[in-house]
Structure formats: C-alpha cells, structure tokens
Amino acid sequence: MVQNNGILTKNISSSEMNKIRQRRKIVSFLHSNGYTSATELGKWLKISLPTCIVLLNDLISSGYVKNIGIGESSGGRKPNLYGLPEDGFYVISCDFARFSASMTIVDCYNKFVTPIIEIDTHIDDPQLIDKLYDAAMKLMAEHNISDEKVYGLGVDMPGLISSKAGINYTIKNKKKQNVCRDLKQRFNKLIYIDNDARMHAHGEFYFGAAKGYKDAIIIHWSWGLGLGIFVNSQLYSGKNGFAGEFSHIPMIENGDLCICGKRGCLETIASSNTIIKRVKQGFEGNVISSLLNQFMGQPEKVTPEDVINSAREGDEFCISILNEIGIAMGKGLSYIIQLLNPEIIVLSGPLSKARQYVLSPIQQSLNRLCLEKISESTPIVVSDMGDQSALLGTSEMIFQKVFAEMIFTDIK
C-alpha cells in the first residue's frame, strides 16, 4: 500500500468503508463549519451520540481532530466542542495571472499562513513545474511547515482546461499540457487544476458576494472575460470541463481578430485589450486627455488601471472608453440573463473596479436588450475580494478533494 497524507487506494471492507465515509464527513463538516459539538455532529450525520463520540475519539487519537474545550449551553450541561487542529492540514494554492503566478499556503480554516509570493512564470513557461515546486518548497521551509502536513496543491490557470483530466489544452507545447500529471510526479500529493475564472467564481461563492445564493454567475473581468456558473449550489463545468468561455461569444460579424483565432468575440470589445487599443487610437488622434501628458509618446505604458483612475478624475476620454466596454459587456450579459435567469451576477477582476463607470452603461444595455421581467430581478454587484478570490477558491476546492479521499490508515 502506498499512502500519501492519509490518501490511498486499496481494497476495503464495506463496514470499514462506512466508517471512513463517516470520518470524512466529520472532518469536512469541521472544515466548513468550524467548532461544533458531538450532539450537532450526530444530528448532521444521522447517527447516535455514542457512535459519533467513538468516531471523534478515533480521529482525536490520530491527530485529525482536537477537543477545543467547553462551549456555551442553551440550557443544561455545557457541551464539549470539537474542531480541526490549526496546524494539522495545509494546502498550497496557486493563482495564475497573464504573466505571473501567485502562491500561498492555506490552513484548514481558510487562513493564509504564509505571505502571497509572486512567481515569474506563465502557462507556456518550459520551467513552469520547477518554478512552482521551488516556490512551494521555499514557502514551506521559511514558515516551518512540514511536508507531511501539506495535503495537496491546487492551481488555477487561464486556458481551456479539463479539471477531470488535469489538462490545459491552451498550452502550446502538447507534451506540457498535462499539468496535473507533471505536478503530481514532482510533488507526490493530491493535485487539482482548473480554469482561473472558475476558481475566482468558487472563491466568490464560498467567501464573497455570491455566498448564500444557489444560482449565481461570477465574471472575472480582465484581459479576458472568465465566467463561473453555479447551478443549485454546484459549480457547472460542462461535459468536458470547458463551460464558461464567455470571452469567445461572437458579437460582431467580421470584427477584430481575437486571440482564439475568430473575429468579433466579446473579448475584442469588452476587455482590457479593448481599453489599451482605444488608448492607442486616442494617442494617434491627439485626443484631449490627461493620459497624453502623463504618458507623452509612450501609450504602451498605459494600463487599464490608469484609465480607471483618470476617469475618476473626470477625464472624458477615459470615461468614454469605460462607457464603451460597459455597453458591450451589458450586451453579453443580456444573453446570460435571459438564458440562465440567475439570482445574482458578481463582477470581479480589475475592470470591475471601475464600478459606476461600467455599471451604468451595463444597465443601459440590459434595459434595451433584456426582457424587463427577467433583468429587473437580477442584481449585478461588484466583488470586494480582489485577487484573493481565486486563491481561496482554489484552496477550498483542493480541501474538498482532500477530505473526500482520506482513508485514515493510521486509525485502527
């Protein structure tokens, strides 16, 4: 038998497997809900209190659970509370941006226990696996986190990704596309990879503006427009894991060339690329704008954040650019709203920070293109989580995978 942090594959009797399932449910519940009593756990598991206490004692003896102490009573005897040890379970979470990646280590209570470090890499970097491994080892060493307490690695990346197969089909070198396989060989731990937009959505759904909703749309608005779909509280990935390619919905016949090879995609009219293109056109036409003075002769140095900041200072050229991409985004959202009728739409990512400069034109498009009865009941809100949504979404996903596969071989 080969065991990795309590995770393995072997033949197990049905009675033993039932105990394993119950233990999995206990650690998963404590991860999601924090400290609780044996009585509450027994009710949730639908087992007797003595059976629940036996399971808890087994988990405590092997260090998976700890007795926190005495809790408050609503009447009668005060209950013992149980929880996961803060230093008992860690996962490594990695979030890719366009030309870099960020990484941190997260404990079982969703706290970052190390600083977020930046890694100079990208999805087509031939040294990608080595760089991620070296960064993880450095974090673990600098913060005294032992390898045996790190249960898995989660990575979100841009691209067309099958989370089931662990393959990023957007990576140009086909031999490097199976990122999950390569990371597993290097780390020898549970590995999960997924699309960055879906993990941003996962973070928003569990910790952010979409928390408490069952049917939600979360859009990461940046150089692309990544879409995460939650249906009845489940992240929808589609048949092959490719659901949510919002960027590449055709919008304009014979429009600008998109990075996907088609013309007129939503990404060509409603992304950071659109902003930079409009800025360059404005510089060439000597448009009146504070950006001309700030970046004289260097339009390539202008960032979307610069445009948003100038709009806030009243720059009409920048306001008009944000208005343009807001109207285009609204058109794209009109399709989503009328097809899926979500409870809420959450906008995250750099361009969502423009807030009223994009929200007003978005609403104008929806008023013009959507059936009022559908659109009026769909709030559109801006995330306050920032870049942490993907790191938290990825860590939560890998924790779910870890607790769903634990075997507890050290419990007799």
C-alpha beads as a LAMMPS data file, in Angstrom:
LAMMPS data file: protein, C-alpha beads

412 atoms
411 bonds

1 atom types
1 bond types

-500.0 500.0 xlo xhi
-500.0 500.0 ylo yhi
-500.0 500.0 zlo zhi

Masses

1 110.0

Atoms # bond

1 1 1 0.000 0.000 0.000
2 1 1 1.242 3.465 -0.883
3 1 1 -0.054 6.247 1.294
4 1 1 0.157 9.982 0.769
5 1 1 -1.001 12.125 3.715
6 1 1 -3.705 9.592 4.545
7 1 1 -4.857 9.243 0.918
8 1 1 -4.507 5.936 -0.869
9 1 1 -6.230 3.302 -2.961
10 1 1 -6.802 -0.232 -1.690
11 1 1 -9.459 -2.900 -1.182
12 1 1 -11.544 -2.064 1.891
13 1 1 -14.407 -3.971 3.549
14 1 1 -17.875 -2.414 3.431
15 1 1 -18.041 -1.858 7.222
16 1 1 -14.601 -0.229 7.222
17 1 1 -15.578 1.906 4.234
18 1 1 -18.682 3.095 6.082
19 1 1 -16.524 4.286 8.991
20 1 1 -14.186 6.019 6.559
21 1 1 -17.125 7.847 4.956
22 1 1 -18.336 8.998 8.363
23 1 1 -14.849 10.220 9.310
24 1 1 -14.613 12.058 6.001
25 1 1 -17.927 13.753 6.710
26 1 1 -16.764 14.790 10.176
27 1 1 -13.509 16.421 9.045
28 1 1 -15.273 18.009 6.079
29 1 1 -18.021 19.390 8.326
30 1 1 -15.489 20.791 10.803
31 1 1 -13.569 22.388 7.920
32 1 1 -16.695 24.059 6.556
33 1 1 -18.437 24.966 9.824
34 1 1 -15.741 25.301 12.446
35 1 1 -16.071 24.148 16.038
36 1 1 -19.132 22.092 16.935
37 1 1 -20.427 19.610 19.493
38 1 1 -20.783 15.850 19.212
39 1 1 -24.552 16.275 19.516
40 1 1 -24.689 18.581 16.487
41 1 1 -22.376 16.318 14.511
42 1 1 -24.503 13.274 15.354
43 1 1 -27.650 15.034 14.174
44 1 1 -25.981 16.065 10.946
45 1 1 -24.540 12.570 10.327
46 1 1 -27.819 10.952 11.458
47 1 1 -26.008 8.621 13.851
48 1 1 -26.303 8.054 17.578
49 1 1 -24.340 10.204 20.016
50 1 1 -22.251 7.243 21.323
51 1 1 -21.281 6.266 17.761
52 1 1 -20.337 9.866 16.977
53 1 1 -18.167 10.083 20.112
54 1 1 -16.365 6.849 19.177
55 1 1 -15.601 8.281 15.717
56 1 1 -14.408 11.554 17.238
57 1 1 -12.157 9.773 19.729
58 1 1 -10.605 7.749 16.896
59 1 1 -9.915 10.958 14.969
60 1 1 -8.549 12.702 18.068
61 1 1 -6.168 9.832 18.872
62 1 1 -4.590 10.150 15.419
63 1 1 -4.439 13.947 15.438
64 1 1 -7.085 14.665 12.817
65 1 1 -9.472 16.340 15.298
66 1 1 -8.969 18.017 18.663
67 1 1 -11.158 18.738 21.675
68 1 1 -11.417 22.519 21.731
69 1 1 -12.973 22.833 25.192
70 1 1 -16.350 23.638 26.702
71 1 1 -18.872 25.593 24.658
72 1 1 -21.866 27.735 25.587
73 1 1 -25.060 25.999 26.693
74 1 1 -28.600 26.829 25.642
75 1 1 -29.791 25.050 28.761
76 1 1 -28.395 22.076 30.597
77 1 1 -24.889 20.697 30.521
78 1 1 -22.304 22.643 28.539
79 1 1 -21.073 20.642 25.522
80 1 1 -17.552 19.739 24.527
81 1 1 -16.575 21.365 21.244
82 1 1 -14.513 19.683 18.543
83 1 1 -12.540 21.133 15.660
84 1 1 -9.641 20.565 13.327
85 1 1 -6.135 21.402 14.603
86 1 1 -4.979 24.682 13.047
87 1 1 -1.600 23.171 12.199
88 1 1 -2.951 19.792 11.118
89 1 1 -3.948 20.402 7.498
90 1 1 -2.454 22.689 4.878
91 1 1 -2.813 23.051 1.124
92 1 1 -0.813 25.092 -1.363
93 1 1 -2.854 27.431 -3.544
94 1 1 -1.565 28.948 -6.779
95 1 1 -3.301 31.519 -8.973
96 1 1 -2.049 32.377 -12.463
97 1 1 -2.327 35.826 -13.981
98 1 1 -1.321 36.681 -17.533
99 1 1 2.455 36.871 -16.999
100 1 1 2.926 35.717 -13.422
101 1 1 1.543 33.468 -10.724
102 1 1 0.903 33.991 -7.015
103 1 1 1.181 31.318 -4.341
104 1 1 0.408 30.909 -0.664
105 1 1 -0.207 28.156 1.882
106 1 1 -3.663 27.945 3.440
107 1 1 -4.743 26.200 6.640
108 1 1 -7.956 24.248 7.204
109 1 1 -9.721 27.397 8.465
110 1 1 -9.094 29.192 5.160
111 1 1 -6.375 31.433 6.556
112 1 1 -3.260 32.347 4.604
113 1 1 -0.429 31.159 6.841
114 1 1 2.325 32.490 4.578
115 1 1 2.681 35.694 2.577
116 1 1 1.466 35.626 -1.017
117 1 1 4.561 35.366 -3.193
118 1 1 4.834 36.255 -6.873
119 1 1 6.383 33.803 -9.348
120 1 1 7.759 34.960 -12.686
121 1 1 6.093 32.413 -14.963
122 1 1 3.224 31.801 -17.393
123 1 1 1.368 28.801 -18.780
124 1 1 3.819 28.302 -21.653
125 1 1 6.910 28.597 -19.471
126 1 1 9.038 25.453 -20.063
127 1 1 10.236 25.731 -16.440
128 1 1 6.714 26.084 -15.022
129 1 1 6.687 22.876 -12.935
130 1 1 10.155 23.522 -11.500
131 1 1 9.268 27.113 -10.587
132 1 1 6.077 26.090 -8.791
133 1 1 7.892 23.328 -6.913
134 1 1 10.780 25.586 -5.886
135 1 1 8.394 28.317 -4.721
136 1 1 6.353 25.839 -2.672
137 1 1 9.438 24.342 -1.041
138 1 1 10.706 27.817 -0.189
139 1 1 7.389 28.782 1.435
140 1 1 7.283 25.578 3.464
141 1 1 10.884 25.918 4.621
142 1 1 10.650 29.618 5.540
143 1 1 7.490 29.106 7.585
144 1 1 8.339 25.745 9.177
145 1 1 5.511 23.803 7.558
146 1 1 6.369 20.122 7.284
147 1 1 5.779 18.263 4.051
148 1 1 3.606 15.619 5.735
149 1 1 1.079 18.262 6.789
150 1 1 0.635 19.622 3.263
151 1 1 -2.149 17.536 1.750
152 1 1 -2.392 18.909 -1.757
153 1 1 -1.725 21.579 -4.341
154 1 1 -4.390 23.496 -6.245
155 1 1 -3.579 25.562 -9.329
156 1 1 -5.878 27.790 -11.356
157 1 1 -4.746 28.817 -14.829
158 1 1 -6.041 30.691 -17.854
159 1 1 -6.939 28.463 -20.767
160 1 1 -9.194 25.678 -21.943
161 1 1 -8.881 23.250 -19.043
162 1 1 -10.351 19.852 -18.283
163 1 1 -10.236 19.624 -14.494
164 1 1 -11.120 15.915 -14.665
165 1 1 -8.182 15.097 -16.936
166 1 1 -5.890 17.727 -15.423
167 1 1 -5.033 19.048 -18.881
168 1 1 -4.674 22.638 -20.079
169 1 1 -5.310 22.442 -23.813
170 1 1 -4.270 26.076 -24.324
171 1 1 -0.609 25.338 -23.545
172 1 1 1.183 25.413 -26.895
173 1 1 3.562 22.516 -26.225
174 1 1 1.292 19.451 -26.207
175 1 1 3.807 17.480 -24.168
176 1 1 3.398 20.052 -21.372
177 1 1 -0.414 20.191 -21.401
178 1 1 -0.960 17.529 -18.726
179 1 1 -0.097 19.852 -15.881
180 1 1 -1.764 17.670 -13.238
181 1 1 0.348 14.637 -14.148
182 1 1 3.589 16.624 -14.152
183 1 1 2.829 18.317 -10.823
184 1 1 1.850 15.022 -9.215
185 1 1 5.155 13.465 -10.282
186 1 1 7.037 16.361 -8.726
187 1 1 5.014 16.925 -5.545
188 1 1 3.713 13.394 -4.915
189 1 1 0.485 14.851 -3.489
190 1 1 -3.136 15.319 -4.463
191 1 1 -3.209 17.835 -7.330
192 1 1 -6.123 19.811 -8.734
193 1 1 -6.033 22.229 -11.650
194 1 1 -8.872 24.263 -13.108
195 1 1 -9.649 27.370 -15.105
196 1 1 -8.829 30.619 -13.291
197 1 1 -12.287 32.128 -13.824
198 1 1 -13.987 29.089 -12.306
199 1 1 -11.766 29.309 -9.239
200 1 1 -12.432 33.040 -8.889
201 1 1 -16.108 32.059 -9.004
202 1 1 -15.563 29.314 -6.446
203 1 1 -13.998 31.823 -4.059
204 1 1 -16.824 34.317 -4.520
205 1 1 -19.437 31.599 -3.999
206 1 1 -17.959 30.336 -0.727
207 1 1 -16.489 33.516 0.743
208 1 1 -17.627 36.559 -1.251
209 1 1 -20.551 38.372 -2.825
210 1 1 -22.208 35.190 -4.150
211 1 1 -22.247 33.467 -0.748
212 1 1 -25.742 32.355 0.214
213 1 1 -27.049 32.098 -3.351
214 1 1 -27.797 28.865 -5.187
215 1 1 -27.796 30.100 -8.798
216 1 1 -25.051 32.613 -9.467
217 1 1 -22.935 33.930 -12.311
218 1 1 -19.461 35.239 -11.439
219 1 1 -17.382 37.004 -14.087
220 1 1 -13.678 37.745 -13.778
221 1 1 -13.279 40.829 -15.950
222 1 1 -9.738 41.496 -17.127
223 1 1 -7.771 40.724 -20.316
224 1 1 -10.393 38.071 -20.885
225 1 1 -13.904 37.590 -19.524
226 1 1 -13.955 34.396 -17.500
227 1 1 -17.293 33.027 -16.423
228 1 1 -18.145 30.795 -13.461
229 1 1 -21.610 29.245 -13.313
230 1 1 -23.272 27.916 -10.170
231 1 1 -26.495 25.957 -10.615
232 1 1 -28.258 24.768 -7.471
233 1 1 -25.059 25.451 -5.479
234 1 1 -22.926 23.303 -7.808
235 1 1 -20.106 24.653 -9.983
236 1 1 -21.095 23.826 -13.542
237 1 1 -18.199 22.801 -15.779
238 1 1 -19.951 21.160 -18.734
239 1 1 -19.295 17.824 -20.424
240 1 1 -15.536 18.264 -20.888
241 1 1 -14.951 20.948 -18.265
242 1 1 -14.956 23.806 -20.754
243 1 1 -18.108 25.667 -19.686
244 1 1 -17.807 29.407 -19.178
245 1 1 -15.872 30.614 -22.235
246 1 1 -17.705 33.941 -22.120
247 1 1 -14.829 35.769 -23.825
248 1 1 -15.351 33.960 -27.111
249 1 1 -19.033 34.526 -27.776
250 1 1 -19.190 36.040 -31.299
251 1 1 -20.606 39.571 -31.071
252 1 1 -19.622 41.417 -34.258
253 1 1 -19.595 40.000 -37.770
254 1 1 -16.122 40.436 -39.299
255 1 1 -14.937 42.263 -36.168
256 1 1 -11.406 42.499 -34.795
257 1 1 -9.294 39.361 -34.652
258 1 1 -9.420 37.637 -31.260
259 1 1 -6.602 35.615 -29.692
260 1 1 -8.733 32.488 -30.209
261 1 1 -8.473 32.952 -33.997
262 1 1 -12.074 34.058 -34.586
263 1 1 -13.263 37.583 -35.252
264 1 1 -15.613 39.789 -33.278
265 1 1 -15.572 37.900 -29.952
266 1 1 -16.809 39.669 -26.823
267 1 1 -13.196 39.860 -25.643
268 1 1 -12.360 42.145 -28.584
269 1 1 -14.904 44.776 -27.489
270 1 1 -15.219 44.475 -23.699
271 1 1 -11.849 43.615 -22.161
272 1 1 -8.599 45.226 -21.051
273 1 1 -7.363 44.654 -24.603
274 1 1 -10.163 46.930 -25.825
275 1 1 -9.129 49.664 -23.407
276 1 1 -5.490 49.593 -24.493
277 1 1 -6.485 49.587 -28.164
278 1 1 -8.740 52.640 -27.673
279 1 1 -5.968 54.457 -25.779
280 1 1 -3.521 53.918 -28.651
281 1 1 -6.097 55.181 -31.141
282 1 1 -6.655 58.238 -28.955
283 1 1 -2.933 58.995 -28.797
284 1 1 -2.674 58.689 -32.574
285 1 1 -5.576 61.149 -32.966
286 1 1 -4.201 63.576 -30.352
287 1 1 -7.375 63.280 -28.305
288 1 1 -7.694 65.614 -25.350
289 1 1 -6.839 63.569 -22.269
290 1 1 -4.713 63.769 -19.150
291 1 1 -3.152 60.487 -20.298
292 1 1 -1.389 62.339 -23.140
293 1 1 0.521 64.477 -20.646
294 1 1 1.128 61.637 -18.241
295 1 1 2.399 59.172 -20.868
296 1 1 3.725 61.500 -23.553
297 1 1 4.815 59.395 -26.531
298 1 1 4.519 56.145 -24.535
299 1 1 0.974 54.814 -24.985
300 1 1 2.254 51.257 -24.469
301 1 1 2.860 52.044 -20.789
302 1 1 -0.781 52.924 -20.105
303 1 1 -2.617 50.290 -18.056
304 1 1 -6.367 49.738 -17.612
305 1 1 -5.915 50.905 -14.009
306 1 1 -4.521 54.228 -15.319
307 1 1 -7.640 54.680 -17.456
308 1 1 -9.925 53.931 -14.497
309 1 1 -8.033 56.380 -12.260
310 1 1 -8.202 59.108 -14.913
311 1 1 -11.933 58.513 -15.338
312 1 1 -12.385 59.055 -11.600
313 1 1 -10.629 62.408 -12.017
314 1 1 -13.108 63.434 -14.700
315 1 1 -11.156 62.596 -17.874
316 1 1 -13.886 62.460 -20.535
317 1 1 -11.831 60.333 -22.946
318 1 1 -11.307 57.655 -20.296
319 1 1 -14.935 57.833 -19.193
320 1 1 -15.999 57.273 -22.821
321 1 1 -13.751 54.190 -23.113
322 1 1 -15.225 52.648 -19.959
323 1 1 -18.703 53.514 -21.174
324 1 1 -17.989 51.684 -24.440
325 1 1 -16.801 48.488 -22.820
326 1 1 -19.654 48.664 -20.302
327 1 1 -22.228 48.773 -23.075
328 1 1 -20.540 45.807 -24.774
329 1 1 -20.423 43.855 -21.503
330 1 1 -24.101 44.605 -20.974
331 1 1 -24.906 43.079 -24.340
332 1 1 -23.021 39.920 -23.400
333 1 1 -24.739 39.775 -20.012
334 1 1 -28.137 40.110 -21.647
335 1 1 -27.635 36.693 -23.240
336 1 1 -26.598 35.172 -19.920
337 1 1 -29.519 36.662 -18.006
338 1 1 -32.166 35.563 -20.476
339 1 1 -30.713 32.065 -20.882
340 1 1 -29.949 31.267 -17.228
341 1 1 -32.059 33.701 -15.144
342 1 1 -29.501 33.752 -12.274
343 1 1 -30.183 35.014 -8.759
344 1 1 -27.135 37.279 -8.865
345 1 1 -24.276 38.334 -11.139
346 1 1 -20.955 39.176 -9.485
347 1 1 -18.287 41.148 -11.347
348 1 1 -14.710 40.650 -10.143
349 1 1 -11.308 41.426 -11.606
350 1 1 -9.510 44.688 -12.448
351 1 1 -12.175 46.189 -14.705
352 1 1 -14.926 45.718 -12.139
353 1 1 -13.093 48.353 -10.051
354 1 1 -14.389 50.994 -12.463
355 1 1 -17.758 50.489 -10.734
356 1 1 -20.242 53.220 -11.752
357 1 1 -18.314 53.981 -14.952
358 1 1 -19.145 50.490 -16.239
359 1 1 -22.225 49.578 -14.181
360 1 1 -24.349 52.408 -15.590
361 1 1 -23.688 51.537 -19.273
362 1 1 -24.162 47.844 -18.452
363 1 1 -27.591 48.653 -17.067
364 1 1 -28.378 50.770 -20.140
365 1 1 -27.658 47.760 -22.363
366 1 1 -29.765 45.465 -20.209
367 1 1 -32.670 47.922 -20.245
368 1 1 -32.513 47.955 -24.032
369 1 1 -31.868 44.268 -24.728
370 1 1 -33.408 42.229 -21.891
371 1 1 -36.981 41.422 -21.038
372 1 1 -37.668 43.670 -18.074
373 1 1 -39.343 40.931 -16.034
374 1 1 -36.121 38.888 -16.167
375 1 1 -33.449 41.564 -15.829
376 1 1 -35.115 43.573 -13.057
377 1 1 -34.784 40.666 -10.625
378 1 1 -31.070 40.060 -11.324
379 1 1 -28.782 42.247 -9.184
380 1 1 -25.317 42.971 -10.555
381 1 1 -22.750 43.577 -7.818
382 1 1 -19.012 44.213 -7.690
383 1 1 -16.773 41.911 -5.671
384 1 1 -14.791 43.246 -2.729
385 1 1 -12.479 40.214 -2.517
386 1 1 -9.894 41.396 -5.009
387 1 1 -7.292 38.887 -6.163
388 1 1 -7.785 36.668 -3.110
389 1 1 -10.950 35.112 -4.521
390 1 1 -9.029 32.735 -6.803
391 1 1 -6.520 31.689 -4.133
392 1 1 -9.330 30.988 -1.664
393 1 1 -11.491 29.328 -4.293
394 1 1 -8.640 27.042 -5.318
395 1 1 -7.680 26.175 -1.737
396 1 1 -11.309 25.394 -0.866
397 1 1 -11.602 23.109 -3.886
398 1 1 -8.441 21.189 -3.006
399 1 1 -9.569 20.842 0.622
400 1 1 -12.858 19.380 -0.586
401 1 1 -10.937 16.874 -2.701
402 1 1 -8.581 16.023 0.181
403 1 1 -11.328 15.362 2.713
404 1 1 -13.370 13.401 0.168
405 1 1 -10.490 10.972 -0.443
406 1 1 -8.938 10.471 3.001
407 1 1 -8.605 6.876 4.188
408 1 1 -7.215 7.376 7.747
409 1 1 -4.931 4.323 7.593
410 1 1 -3.355 5.206 10.948
411 1 1 -6.688 4.701 12.737
412 1 1 -7.086 1.108 13.890

Bonds

1 1 1 2
2 1 2 3
3 1 3 4
4 1 4 5
5 1 5 6
6 1 6 7
7 1 7 8
8 1 8 9
9 1 9 10
10 1 10 11
11 1 11 12
12 1 12 13
13 1 13 14
14 1 14 15
15 1 15 16
16 1 16 17
17 1 17 18
18 1 18 19
19 1 19 20
20 1 20 21
21 1 21 22
22 1 22 23
23 1 23 24
24 1 24 25
25 1 25 26
26 1 26 27
27 1 27 28
28 1 28 29
29 1 29 30
30 1 30 31
31 1 31 32
32 1 32 33
33 1 33 34
34 1 34 35
35 1 35 36
36 1 36 37
37 1 37 38
38 1 38 39
39 1 39 40
40 1 40 41
41 1 41 42
42 1 42 43
43 1 43 44
44 1 44 45
45 1 45 46
46 1 46 47
47 1 47 48
48 1 48 49
49 1 49 50
50 1 50 51
51 1 51 52
52 1 52 53
53 1 53 54
54 1 54 55
55 1 55 56
56 1 56 57
57 1 57 58
58 1 58 59
59 1 59 60
60 1 60 61
61 1 61 62
62 1 62 63
63 1 63 64
64 1 64 65
65 1 65 66
66 1 66 67
67 1 67 68
68 1 68 69
69 1 69 70
70 1 70 71
71 1 71 72
72 1 72 73
73 1 73 74
74 1 74 75
75 1 75 76
76 1 76 77
77 1 77 78
78 1 78 79
79 1 79 80
80 1 80 81
81 1 81 82
82 1 82 83
83 1 83 84
84 1 84 85
85 1 85 86
86 1 86 87
87 1 87 88
88 1 88 89
89 1 89 90
90 1 90 91
91 1 91 92
92 1 92 93
93 1 93 94
94 1 94 95
95 1 95 96
96 1 96 97
97 1 97 98
98 1 98 99
99 1 99 100
100 1 100 101
101 1 101 102
102 1 102 103
103 1 103 104
104 1 104 105
105 1 105 106
106 1 106 107
107 1 107 108
108 1 108 109
109 1 109 110
110 1 110 111
111 1 111 112
112 1 112 113
113 1 113 114
114 1 114 115
115 1 115 116
116 1 116 117
117 1 117 118
118 1 118 119
119 1 119 120
120 1 120 121
121 1 121 122
122 1 122 123
123 1 123 124
124 1 124 125
125 1 125 126
126 1 126 127
127 1 127 128
128 1 128 129
129 1 129 130
130 1 130 131
131 1 131 132
132 1 132 133
133 1 133 134
134 1 134 135
135 1 135 136
136 1 136 137
137 1 137 138
138 1 138 139
139 1 139 140
140 1 140 141
141 1 141 142
142 1 142 143
143 1 143 144
144 1 144 145
145 1 145 146
146 1 146 147
147 1 147 148
148 1 148 149
149 1 149 150
150 1 150 151
151 1 151 152
152 1 152 153
153 1 153 154
154 1 154 155
155 1 155 156
156 1 156 157
157 1 157 158
158 1 158 159
159 1 159 160
160 1 160 161
161 1 161 162
162 1 162 163
163 1 163 164
164 1 164 165
165 1 165 166
166 1 166 167
167 1 167 168
168 1 168 169
169 1 169 170
170 1 170 171
171 1 171 172
172 1 172 173
173 1 173 174
174 1 174 175
175 1 175 176
176 1 176 177
177 1 177 178
178 1 178 179
179 1 179 180
180 1 180 181
181 1 181 182
182 1 182 183
183 1 183 184
184 1 184 185
185 1 185 186
186 1 186 187
187 1 187 188
188 1 188 189
189 1 189 190
190 1 190 191
191 1 191 192
192 1 192 193
193 1 193 194
194 1 194 195
195 1 195 196
196 1 196 197
197 1 197 198
198 1 198 199
199 1 199 200
200 1 200 201
201 1 201 202
202 1 202 203
203 1 203 204
204 1 204 205
205 1 205 206
206 1 206 207
207 1 207 208
208 1 208 209
209 1 209 210
210 1 210 211
211 1 211 212
212 1 212 213
213 1 213 214
214 1 214 215
215 1 215 216
216 1 216 217
217 1 217 218
218 1 218 219
219 1 219 220
220 1 220 221
221 1 221 222
222 1 222 223
223 1 223 224
224 1 224 225
225 1 225 226
226 1 226 227
227 1 227 228
228 1 228 229
229 1 229 230
230 1 230 231
231 1 231 232
232 1 232 233
233 1 233 234
234 1 234 235
235 1 235 236
236 1 236 237
237 1 237 238
238 1 238 239
239 1 239 240
240 1 240 241
241 1 241 242
242 1 242 243
243 1 243 244
244 1 244 245
245 1 245 246
246 1 246 247
247 1 247 248
248 1 248 249
249 1 249 250
250 1 250 251
251 1 251 252
252 1 252 253
253 1 253 254
254 1 254 255
255 1 255 256
256 1 256 257
257 1 257 258
258 1 258 259
259 1 259 260
260 1 260 261
261 1 261 262
262 1 262 263
263 1 263 264
264 1 264 265
265 1 265 266
266 1 266 267
267 1 267 268
268 1 268 269
269 1 269 270
270 1 270 271
271 1 271 272
272 1 272 273
273 1 273 274
274 1 274 275
275 1 275 276
276 1 276 277
277 1 277 278
278 1 278 279
279 1 279 280
280 1 280 281
281 1 281 282
282 1 282 283
283 1 283 284
284 1 284 285
285 1 285 286
286 1 286 287
287 1 287 288
288 1 288 289
289 1 289 290
290 1 290 291
291 1 291 292
292 1 292 293
293 1 293 294
294 1 294 295
295 1 295 296
296 1 296 297
297 1 297 298
298 1 298 299
299 1 299 300
300 1 300 301
301 1 301 302
302 1 302 303
303 1 303 304
304 1 304 305
305 1 305 306
306 1 306 307
307 1 307 308
308 1 308 309
309 1 309 310
310 1 310 311
311 1 311 312
312 1 312 313
313 1 313 314
314 1 314 315
315 1 315 316
316 1 316 317
317 1 317 318
318 1 318 319
319 1 319 320
320 1 320 321
321 1 321 322
322 1 322 323
323 1 323 324
324 1 324 325
325 1 325 326
326 1 326 327
327 1 327 328
328 1 328 329
329 1 329 330
330 1 330 331
331 1 331 332
332 1 332 333
333 1 333 334
334 1 334 335
335 1 335 336
336 1 336 337
337 1 337 338
338 1 338 339
339 1 339 340
340 1 340 341
341 1 341 342
342 1 342 343
343 1 343 344
344 1 344 345
345 1 345 346
346 1 346 347
347 1 347 348
348 1 348 349
349 1 349 350
350 1 350 351
351 1 351 352
352 1 352 353
353 1 353 354
354 1 354 355
355 1 355 356
356 1 356 357
357 1 357 358
358 1 358 359
359 1 359 360
360 1 360 361
361 1 361 362
362 1 362 363
363 1 363 364
364 1 364 365
365 1 365 366
366 1 366 367
367 1 367 368
368 1 368 369
369 1 369 370
370 1 370 371
371 1 371 372
372 1 372 373
373 1 373 374
374 1 374 375
375 1 375 376
376 1 376 377
377 1 377 378
378 1 378 379
379 1 379 380
380 1 380 381
381 1 381 382
382 1 382 383
383 1 383 384
384 1 384 385
385 1 385 386
386 1 386 387
387 1 387 388
388 1 388 389
389 1 389 390
390 1 390 391
391 1 391 392
392 1 392 393
393 1 393 394
394 1 394 395
395 1 395 396
396 1 396 397
397 1 397 398
398 1 398 399
399 1 399 400
400 1 400 401
401 1 401 402
402 1 402 403
403 1 403 404
404 1 404 405
405 1 405 406
406 1 406 407
407 1 407 408
408 1 408 409
409 1 409 410
410 1 410 411
411 1 411 412
